[in-house]
């Protein structure tokens, strides 16, 4: 009886030792995984900081090949097309050094840079309509506009180059070489140029819509969900240029 109890105690001690060893190994493994993850995060953060410090033109040159910058404007508004642009640099000029993310520039500055970009870049513009946005959703419609921009660019020059697309998604159903660039419109000259062309093109379209429907004041809000726009929607109703799938919480 004493021998059985002793054997049982010995087995429990061995089992406890195994559990303790397993816990220790598991703890070491977790610490190592955490260390590797932290190292990767630190490296990515450093890479991001280095890219931001680099000039936009140097960023494109660092790819070691011709690049096409692609960006969009108008994913969020309640009305109007989503517009995309694709840009390839023809010839560099110091006039391009003022180019940056279109959202950081004034409307007047964007208009001025629009002409500079058109002079120094090959440009393709593509759009997706409110109907297409409602049918296939805004993300897929954005990719559609981007593919159309690249198709239109192809009419002017060879587009068998690396595509740099702003954001954290690659362009769906596009077969060419591509990379997504997070905050790309603040890093890449070609993406920043595409950003400005897309934004100015769309703003001009909404100004024209403002002339067609003066009571909606599209020239002021450009179709975005401002207080003024929502008030006009409730007062005057939906137009063909409105994205009906965006209005569920506004129009009951």
Backbone bond lengths (Angstrom), bond angles and torsions (degrees), N, CA, C in turn:
res aa  C-N    CA-C-N  psi(-1)  N-CA   C-N-CA  omega(-1)  CA-C   N-CA-C  phi
1 X - - - 1.479 - - 1.528 110.33 -
2 X 1.347 115.36 -44.36 1.461 120.82 178.88 1.510 110.06 -64.28
3 X 1.393 115.79 -38.45 1.463 120.31 179.54 1.526 110.83 -63.63
4 X 1.379 116.36 -41.41 1.472 120.51 179.50 1.520 111.54 -62.54
5 X 1.329 115.52 -44.90 1.471 120.18 179.20 1.520 109.93 -62.51
6 X 1.335 115.84 -42.16 1.467 120.75 179.24 1.513 111.64 -62.21
7 X 1.338 115.46 -42.60 1.480 119.77 178.31 1.529 110.98 -62.71
8 X 1.354 113.51 -41.73 1.460 119.19 -179.72 1.524 110.71 -63.16
9 X 1.311 117.86 -42.51 1.461 122.89 178.81 1.519 110.86 -64.16
10 X 1.329 114.84 -39.41 1.467 119.69 179.39 1.517 111.09 -63.80
11 X 1.380 114.21 -43.79 1.478 119.20 178.90 1.532 110.50 -62.95
12 X 1.339 115.92 -41.75 1.470 119.31 179.47 1.523 111.82 -63.54
13 X 1.356 114.76 -38.37 1.464 119.07 177.36 1.533 111.22 -63.84
14 X 1.367 114.33 -42.37 1.476 119.26 178.97 1.524 110.31 -63.86
15 X 1.359 114.42 -43.69 1.477 119.55 179.66 1.528 110.90 -62.57
16 X 1.353 115.38 -43.31 1.464 119.50 178.35 1.511 112.04 -62.22
17 X 1.346 114.49 -39.28 1.465 119.27 177.95 1.510 111.80 -64.13
18 X 1.354 115.57 -39.16 1.477 120.20 178.71 1.534 110.78 -65.40
19 X 1.331 115.78 -42.36 1.480 120.50 179.13 1.526 110.16 -63.04
20 X 1.351 114.78 -43.30 1.466 119.56 -179.91 1.527 110.45 -63.14
21 X 1.368 116.15 -41.81 1.462 121.28 179.24 1.527 110.59 -64.75
22 X 1.363 114.82 -43.45 1.474 120.31 179.31 1.537 110.25 -61.86
23 X 1.339 115.67 -44.48 1.472 120.13 179.61 1.515 111.21 -61.38
24 X 1.346 115.64 -39.55 1.458 121.01 179.75 1.523 111.28 -65.35
25 X 1.362 114.50 -44.51 1.470 119.56 178.79 1.528 110.67 -64.99
26 X 1.353 115.17 -40.95 1.463 120.70 179.86 1.526 110.79 -63.19
27 X 1.340 115.24 -40.54 1.463 120.90 178.77 1.532 110.73 -64.29
28 X 1.351 115.77 -42.42 1.465 120.55 178.21 1.524 111.08 -62.95
29 X 1.353 115.37 -40.64 1.470 120.85 179.95 1.528 111.04 -63.88
30 X 1.344 114.90 -42.33 1.476 119.43 178.85 1.523 111.32 -63.81
31 X 1.360 114.65 -42.50 1.468 119.26 179.11 1.524 111.59 -62.41
32 X 1.349 115.59 -39.75 1.464 120.19 179.54 1.529 110.76 -66.49
33 X 1.340 116.88 -42.64 1.474 121.07 178.03 1.526 110.57 -61.57
34 X 1.345 115.54 -43.15 1.466 120.23 178.86 1.524 110.78 -62.66
35 X 1.348 115.67 -41.61 1.467 120.47 179.73 1.522 111.13 -62.66
36 X 1.352 116.57 -44.30 1.473 121.94 179.89 1.525 110.51 -64.53
37 X 1.358 116.25 -43.48 1.475 121.27 179.22 1.525 110.89 -62.10
38 X 1.349 115.98 -46.42 1.469 119.96 179.38 1.521 111.57 -61.86
39 X 1.339 115.52 -37.59 1.464 120.42 178.99 1.525 110.71 -64.27
40 X 1.352 115.47 -43.39 1.477 120.45 179.57 1.521 110.89 -64.23
41 X 1.345 116.11 -43.38 1.473 120.80 178.84 1.523 110.15 -60.70
42 X 1.347 115.58 -43.26 1.462 120.79 179.70 1.525 111.02 -63.38
43 X 1.346 116.60 -42.09 1.472 121.48 179.64 1.522 110.92 -64.61
44 X 1.355 116.68 -42.63 1.466 120.87 179.66 1.527 110.78 -65.52
45 X 1.345 115.65 -40.16 1.463 120.40 178.94 1.526 110.47 -63.89
46 X 1.348 115.35 -42.57 1.462 120.35 178.96 1.523 110.74 -64.18
47 X 1.351 115.82 -42.17 1.471 121.28 178.88 1.528 110.10 -61.47
48 X 1.338 115.96 -42.34 1.461 121.27 179.36 1.533 110.64 -63.35
49 X 1.348 116.20 -42.84 1.467 120.75 179.40 1.526 111.36 -65.49
50 X 1.336 116.03 -40.45 1.475 120.81 178.91 1.520 111.05 -63.90
51 X 1.355 115.50 -40.09 1.468 120.05 -179.53 1.530 111.09 -67.44
52 X 1.342 116.30 -37.37 1.466 120.16 179.64 1.528 110.66 -68.24
53 X 1.353 116.56 -37.64 1.466 120.74 178.37 1.531 111.50 -66.74
54 X 1.332 116.79 -29.77 1.458 122.43 -179.79 1.529 109.64 -66.84
55 X 1.331 118.14 146.03 1.466 119.17 174.66 1.528 108.69 -66.52
56 X 1.324 116.02 155.45 1.466 120.43 -177.75 1.527 111.10 -61.60
57 X 1.324 116.11 -38.28 1.462 120.09 178.84 1.531 110.49 -68.07
58 X 1.320 117.17 -41.56 1.469 121.03 179.08 1.521 111.59 -63.67
59 X 1.328 115.93 -35.67 1.470 119.74 177.44 1.529 109.86 -58.28
60 X 1.324 116.49 -47.62 1.474 119.96 179.44 1.526 110.77 -63.43
61 X 1.335 116.47 -42.16 1.467 120.43 179.53 1.529 111.53 -63.84
62 X 1.334 117.07 -30.62 1.471 121.10 -177.92 1.527 112.15 -64.85
63 X 1.325 117.04 -16.86 1.472 120.49 178.70 1.525 111.62 -74.68
64 X 1.348 116.05 -15.54 1.460 120.15 176.07 1.511 114.87 72.01
65 X 1.313 117.06 15.63 1.472 121.47 179.65 1.522 109.12 -158.67
66 X 1.330 115.77 167.94 1.466 119.58 176.56 1.523 108.94 -65.98
67 X 1.333 115.77 136.34 1.472 119.43 179.99 1.525 110.88 -121.45
68 X 1.311 114.42 154.22 1.469 122.65 173.56 1.524 106.68 -115.72
69 X 1.317 116.97 120.84 1.463 120.64 176.47 1.521 110.17 -88.46
70 X 1.316 116.95 134.71 1.477 121.46 179.49 1.528 109.36 -130.38
71 X 1.329 115.35 131.88 1.467 120.59 176.71 1.524 109.02 -150.41
72 X 1.330 114.98 168.68 1.468 120.10 -177.69 1.519 110.78 -129.32
73 X 1.323 114.49 166.30 1.472 121.54 172.11 1.522 107.80 -140.95
74 X 1.328 115.15 138.61 1.466 118.76 173.67 1.509 116.10 95.24
75 X 1.323 117.30 33.17 1.475 118.16 175.20 1.529 111.32 -75.97
76 X 1.344 115.95 -32.59 1.459 119.53 -172.43 1.515 118.58 -89.55
77 X 1.342 120.62 -22.62 1.464 121.04 -174.31 1.531 114.41 -61.76
78 X 1.322 114.24 162.51 1.465 121.27 177.74 1.523 111.81 -86.90
79 X 1.337 116.43 -12.68 1.471 120.13 -175.82 1.522 110.12 -144.62
80 X 1.343 114.38 156.08 1.455 120.29 175.81 1.517 113.52 92.03
81 X 1.323 114.66 168.90 1.452 121.75 -179.73 1.524 111.39 -73.53
82 X 1.340 115.73 157.82 1.454 120.25 163.03 1.527 105.31 -93.39
83 X 1.321 116.47 131.52 1.468 122.13 -172.58 1.533 109.37 -117.43
84 X 1.326 116.30 134.60 1.463 121.46 176.52 1.525 109.26 -122.59
85 X 1.313 115.48 152.88 1.464 120.58 176.01 1.529 108.91 -134.40
86 X 1.345 114.76 148.78 1.457 122.31 175.47 1.527 107.52 -124.05
87 X 1.333 116.88 135.12 1.466 120.12 -173.02 1.532 111.96 -135.25
88 X 1.351 115.09 132.55 1.471 122.19 172.24 1.524 107.72 -122.09
89 X 1.323 115.65 129.90 1.460 120.68 179.91 1.528 111.02 -68.28
90 X 1.342 115.70 127.99 1.483 121.26 174.65 1.514 109.40 -85.93
91 X 1.326 114.94 -55.12 1.459 120.98 -179.52 1.523 109.42 -150.65
92 X 1.326 114.20 136.20 1.462 118.88 -176.42 1.528 111.00 -81.91
93 X 1.334 115.41 142.58 1.463 122.52 176.00 1.517 107.85 -141.97
94 X 1.319 116.99 149.56 1.469 121.02 178.01 1.529 111.47 -62.37
95 X 1.339 116.80 -18.36 1.470 120.63 176.17 1.528 111.06 -60.94
96 X 1.337 115.98 -22.53 1.463 120.60 -177.35 1.527 112.65 -81.64
97 X 1.323 116.54 -8.59 1.466 120.09 -176.56 1.533 112.60 -66.96
98 X 1.328 116.39 -18.02 1.469 120.08 179.28 1.521 112.10 -80.80
99 X 1.329 116.05 -9.31 1.467 119.96 -177.46 1.517 110.56 -70.36
100 X 1.323 115.73 135.62 1.460 122.47 176.00 1.516 107.33 -152.67
101 X 1.312 115.93 -177.37 1.460 122.19 175.83 1.532 109.71 -48.65
102 X 1.330 116.22 125.52 1.475 121.04 -175.38 1.528 112.52 -58.16
103 X 1.346 116.98 -29.52 1.469 120.09 -178.47 1.529 111.96 -70.22
104 X 1.329 116.99 -19.16 1.469 120.94 -179.43 1.526 112.22 -91.69
105 X 1.324 117.42 -4.96 1.460 121.73 -176.75 1.520 110.53 -104.03
106 X 1.321 116.70 151.87 1.458 120.35 174.72 1.520 109.61 -73.62
107 X 1.321 116.03 161.29 1.467 120.55 179.02 1.528 110.72 -59.55
108 X 1.327 116.16 -40.20 1.461 121.27 179.65 1.531 110.98 -63.22
109 X 1.330 116.68 -41.57 1.463 122.10 -179.88 1.528 110.42 -67.21
110 X 1.323 116.43 -41.23 1.471 120.17 178.61 1.519 110.97 -61.56
111 X 1.329 116.15 -42.80 1.467 120.71 179.62 1.533 110.97 -61.28
112 X 1.323 116.71 -40.90 1.464 121.24 179.24 1.533 110.17 -65.35
113 X 1.345 116.04 -45.53 1.460 120.32 -177.62 1.528 112.59 -71.04
114 X 1.325 117.08 -24.11 1.462 121.78 178.06 1.535 109.64 -53.78
115 X 1.315 116.77 -49.18 1.471 121.21 -178.45 1.536 111.68 -67.08
116 X 1.323 116.39 -37.23 1.474 120.59 178.35 1.530 109.50 -63.85
117 X 1.330 116.07 -43.76 1.472 121.12 -179.95 1.529 110.79 -64.44
118 X 1.315 116.96 -43.73 1.459 120.39 -179.28 1.536 111.56 -61.97
119 X 1.311 116.13 -27.41 1.460 120.91 179.25 1.532 112.08 -77.62
120 X 1.330 116.51 -34.85 1.466 120.66 -171.22 1.531 114.68 -106.39
121 X 1.322 117.09 -5.10 1.471 120.73 -178.99 1.525 111.06 -126.34
122 X 1.323 115.59 152.09 1.463 120.81 161.23 1.526 105.17 -83.09
123 X 1.332 116.19 133.85 1.472 120.32 -174.32 1.530 110.67 -128.91
124 X 1.333 114.56 136.96 1.469 121.31 170.17 1.513 108.46 -125.38
125 X 1.323 117.12 136.26 1.473 121.53 179.50 1.524 109.05 -119.88
126 X 1.314 116.26 138.62 1.465 121.84 176.72 1.516 109.89 -135.93
127 X 1.331 116.38 151.30 1.465 119.96 -177.47 1.525 111.03 -138.15
128 X 1.327 115.25 157.00 1.464 121.71 170.47 1.519 107.14 -128.14
129 X 1.314 116.07 137.49 1.465 122.52 -172.36 1.532 111.96 -82.32
130 X 1.339 116.92 164.86 1.464 120.22 174.89 1.532 112.23 -56.11
131 X 1.340 116.76 -37.34 1.463 120.71 178.10 1.532 110.84 -62.06
132 X 1.327 116.37 -44.25 1.471 120.59 178.48 1.521 110.93 -66.10
133 X 1.324 116.53 -38.29 1.475 120.55 177.39 1.525 109.96 -60.95
134 X 1.341 116.86 -43.87 1.470 120.88 178.87 1.522 111.51 -66.51
135 X 1.324 117.00 -34.57 1.470 121.15 -175.99 1.524 113.22 -76.16
136 X 1.332 116.98 -41.16 1.484 118.70 -171.42 1.534 113.49 -119.41
137 X 1.300 118.55 1.10 1.477 128.77 -178.65 1.528 110.82 82.17
138 X 1.319 115.01 159.89 1.463 121.09 -170.36 1.537 112.42 -66.82
139 X 1.329 117.66 -35.78 1.471 118.86 -178.95 1.530 110.64 -65.90
140 X 1.322 116.60 -48.15 1.466 120.08 179.15 1.525 111.63 -65.93
141 X 1.327 116.56 -35.10 1.468 120.01 177.40 1.533 110.54 -66.87
142 X 1.320 116.95 -34.79 1.468 121.04 176.48 1.527 109.98 -63.95
143 X 1.330 116.72 -45.53 1.467 119.96 177.66 1.534 110.94 -62.33
144 X 1.326 116.41 -37.81 1.465 121.19 177.60 1.524 110.36 -61.58
145 X 1.327 116.79 -45.96 1.473 121.58 178.19 1.533 110.56 -61.42
146 X 1.324 117.13 -39.52 1.467 121.37 179.01 1.529 111.39 -65.25
147 X 1.319 116.87 -42.78 1.477 119.96 178.42 1.530 110.41 -64.52
148 X 1.318 116.15 -38.09 1.468 119.90 177.36 1.527 111.11 -65.96
149 X 1.331 116.63 -38.14 1.474 120.64 177.42 1.527 109.79 -61.60
150 X 1.322 116.65 -43.25 1.470 121.09 179.83 1.532 110.94 -66.86
151 X 1.322 116.96 -37.45 1.481 120.86 176.50 1.522 110.43 -63.72
152 X 1.308 117.14 -41.44 1.474 120.77 179.21 1.526 111.49 -69.99
153 X 1.321 116.43 -33.04 1.466 120.30 175.90 1.525 110.45 -64.98
154 X 1.316 115.80 -36.23 1.473 122.05 -178.79 1.530 111.99 -60.60
155 X 1.330 117.09 -25.04 1.474 121.03 179.13 1.529 111.50 -69.91
156 X 1.333 116.46 -18.57 1.470 120.63 -177.52 1.521 113.52 -103.34
157 X 1.332 117.03 -30.77 1.472 119.53 -173.88 1.529 110.02 -159.98
158 X 1.306 114.78 171.07 1.459 120.82 176.35 1.531 109.36 -66.85
159 X 1.318 117.14 130.90 1.469 120.37 -178.89 1.529 111.73 -114.12
160 X 1.323 116.98 18.56 1.464 120.59 178.94 1.529 109.23 -82.15
161 X 1.325 115.01 62.74 1.463 121.47 -176.25 1.532 109.40 -134.20
162 X 1.318 116.00 171.84 1.458 121.37 177.76 1.529 110.31 -69.60
163 X 1.318 115.56 124.55 1.470 121.36 176.86 1.526 108.86 -93.24
164 X 1.334 115.70 126.92 1.462 122.28 173.29 1.522 107.42 -106.16
165 X 1.307 116.83 114.14 1.470 120.19 -176.40 1.525 109.84 -109.97
166 X 1.316 116.17 131.66 1.458 121.31 -178.65 1.525 110.98 -67.80
167 X 1.333 115.95 138.20 1.463 120.20 176.39 1.513 112.26 114.25
168 X 1.320 115.62 -159.83 1.463 120.03 -178.57 1.528 112.79 -120.50
169 X 1.341 116.26 24.34 1.458 121.47 174.98 1.523 110.16 -130.78
170 X 1.327 115.76 143.15 1.458 119.45 167.59 1.526 107.98 -81.20
171 X 1.343 116.44 161.04 1.465 121.07 -178.65 1.527 108.81 -75.80
172 X 1.308 116.07 118.45 1.467 120.28 179.24 1.528 110.80 -65.64
173 X 1.331 114.50 144.71 1.479 122.64 176.53 1.530 112.52 63.65
174 X 1.323 116.33 21.45 1.465 120.12 172.81 1.517 107.45 -108.30
175 X 1.337 116.33 124.19 1.466 121.32 -171.03 1.524 114.38 -88.56
176 X 1.330 117.60 -13.55 1.462 120.33 -177.21 1.522 112.93 -75.38
177 X 1.324 115.59 171.04 1.461 121.58 177.96 1.526 109.07 -67.54
178 X 1.317 116.10 133.92 1.468 118.87 -178.77 1.521 111.47 -154.13
179 X 1.325 114.59 155.92 1.466 122.99 173.41 1.517 107.62 -136.92
180 X 1.332 116.78 142.84 1.469 117.55 170.08 1.524 107.83 -91.09
181 X 1.330 115.52 147.99 1.467 121.75 -178.87 1.524 108.11 -128.90
182 X 1.315 116.91 108.75 1.470 120.93 178.50 1.532 108.95 -66.73
183 X 1.322 116.33 132.45 1.480 122.89 -173.89 1.528 110.46 57.83
184 X 1.314 114.90 34.86 1.467 120.56 -175.66 1.511 114.49 -61.22
185 X 1.340 116.78 -30.54 1.471 119.47 -179.17 1.524 111.87 -72.34
186 X 1.340 117.76 -8.01 1.466 121.44 174.69 1.532 111.04 -108.47
187 X 1.342 116.81 3.37 1.469 121.27 -177.58 1.525 113.15 -120.33
188 X 1.338 115.79 -42.10 1.467 121.16 -172.66 1.522 111.54 -106.43
189 X 1.319 116.52 132.15 1.467 121.16 178.11 1.517 111.23 -62.32
190 X 1.324 116.14 -42.90 1.473 120.27 -177.80 1.528 111.76 -66.90
191 X 1.339 116.26 -39.90 1.474 119.13 177.52 1.525 109.91 -67.94
192 X 1.326 117.26 -42.94 1.474 120.77 179.51 1.525 110.93 -61.37
193 X 1.346 116.37 -39.50 1.473 120.47 177.56 1.525 110.22 -63.74
194 X 1.334 116.43 -44.55 1.470 120.87 178.35 1.520 110.74 -62.33
195 X 1.322 116.28 -38.09 1.466 122.11 179.29 1.531 110.92 -60.33
196 X 1.326 116.35 -45.35 1.476 121.21 -178.95 1.524 110.85 -67.31
197 X 1.333 116.93 -43.90 1.475 120.16 179.65 1.523 110.37 -61.58
198 X 1.337 117.03 -44.75 1.468 120.55 -179.66 1.526 110.98 -63.36
199 X 1.329 116.35 -43.92 1.473 120.83 -177.66 1.532 111.43 -66.03
200 X 1.331 117.08 -47.50 1.474 120.32 -178.69 1.528 110.38 -65.53
201 X 1.331 116.62 -42.14 1.469 120.53 178.98 1.520 110.58 -58.17
202 X 1.326 116.13 -46.87 1.458 119.66 -178.29 1.527 111.92 -68.43
203 X 1.320 116.86 -41.26 1.470 120.13 178.87 1.530 110.81 -60.19
204 X 1.328 116.12 -42.07 1.469 119.93 178.76 1.525 111.16 -63.21
205 X 1.317 116.48 -38.48 1.478 120.33 178.31 1.526 110.52 -63.55
206 X 1.330 116.49 -41.69 1.458 119.81 -178.55 1.530 111.92 -70.78
207 X 1.323 116.81 -29.66 1.471 120.29 174.07 1.529 109.66 -64.72
208 X 1.334 115.87 -39.50 1.473 120.37 176.72 1.527 110.99 -65.89
209 X 1.332 116.31 -37.90 1.474 119.66 176.43 1.529 109.85 -64.22
210 X 1.330 115.94 -33.21 1.463 120.78 177.27 1.518 112.00 -63.25
211 X 1.334 116.57 -32.29 1.474 120.88 177.22 1.528 110.95 -73.00
212 X 1.331 115.81 -34.07 1.476 120.50 179.18 1.526 111.39 -74.58
213 X 1.330 115.56 -36.16 1.470 121.40 -178.03 1.536 108.54 -127.98
214 X 1.331 117.37 70.40 1.473 120.74 -173.46 1.526 114.62 -58.76
215 X 1.319 116.92 -29.40 1.465 119.75 -177.10 1.543 112.53 -69.61
216 X 1.343 116.77 -18.61 1.476 120.16 -178.09 1.540 112.85 -88.30
217 X 1.318 117.37 -13.46 1.477 122.34 176.67 1.538 113.74 59.35
218 X 1.336 116.52 40.73 1.470 119.92 -179.82 1.530 112.77 -62.13
219 X 1.314 116.01 -27.62 1.472 119.09 179.74 1.532 111.63 -65.89
220 X 1.334 116.71 -19.65 1.461 120.41 -179.88 1.536 111.86 -90.16
221 X 1.327 116.55 -48.83 1.474 119.47 -173.31 1.524 114.02 -102.40
222 X 1.349 117.35 -7.81 1.476 122.79 176.60 1.531 112.92 57.16
223 X 1.332 115.97 24.07 1.469 119.79 177.13 1.517 114.74 90.89
224 X 1.335 117.46 -5.45 1.465 120.34 179.78 1.535 110.73 -71.44
225 X 1.316 115.12 161.65 1.467 120.34 -173.60 1.513 113.66 -81.40
226 X 1.311 116.96 55.77 1.470 121.20 178.43 1.534 109.97 -75.68
227 X 1.309 114.93 168.38 1.470 119.89 177.62 1.526 110.21 -59.57
228 X 1.337 116.59 -42.97 1.465 121.35 179.82 1.527 110.93 -60.52
229 X 1.324 116.47 -46.24 1.461 120.14 -178.08 1.531 111.12 -63.81
230 X 1.316 116.76 -42.80 1.471 120.45 179.71 1.526 111.16 -63.91
231 X 1.317 115.59 -39.41 1.477 119.72 177.83 1.522 110.74 -62.44
232 X 1.336 116.42 -43.05 1.469 120.92 179.54 1.526 111.27 -65.84
233 X 1.322 116.30 -37.18 1.465 120.84 177.91 1.531 110.96 -61.91
234 X 1.322 115.61 -46.75 1.463 120.23 -179.42 1.521 111.71 -67.93
235 X 1.317 115.94 -33.56 1.466 120.76 -178.53 1.533 112.21 -78.65
236 X 1.351 116.36 -42.33 1.472 120.67 -169.95 1.521 115.15 -110.23
237 X 1.331 117.20 -16.94 1.469 119.97 178.38 1.525 113.83 95.33
238 X 1.337 114.40 -177.81 1.471 122.44 -174.20 1.521 111.00 -88.29
239 X 1.337 115.02 140.81 1.469 122.32 175.58 1.538 110.23 -104.77
240 X 1.328 117.63 164.78 1.478 119.82 176.80 1.529 113.22 -59.43
241 X 1.338 117.60 -24.98 1.465 119.11 -178.52 1.530 112.84 -85.10
242 X 1.330 117.21 -1.43 1.460 119.87 177.22 1.534 110.98 -80.38
243 X 1.331 114.54 146.91 1.465 121.59 176.73 1.530 107.09 -89.91
244 X 1.304 116.09 101.89 1.469 119.84 -173.13 1.528 112.32 -61.45
245 X 1.337 116.72 -32.26 1.473 119.95 -179.54 1.516 112.03 -69.15
246 X 1.349 117.09 -13.25 1.466 121.25 179.54 1.526 112.05 -93.40
247 X 1.329 117.13 -6.58 1.464 120.25 -168.47 1.526 114.56 -104.79
248 X 1.337 116.70 4.46 1.469 120.33 -174.12 1.531 113.66 -56.98
249 X 1.322 117.23 -36.41 1.470 120.68 -177.57 1.524 112.50 -87.23
250 X 1.333 115.90 -7.72 1.476 119.61 -178.61 1.526 110.84 -102.53
251 X 1.336 114.60 -49.46 1.470 120.63 178.63 1.517 108.52 -101.74
252 X 1.291 116.65 111.78 1.488 121.41 -177.93 1.536 109.13 -84.62
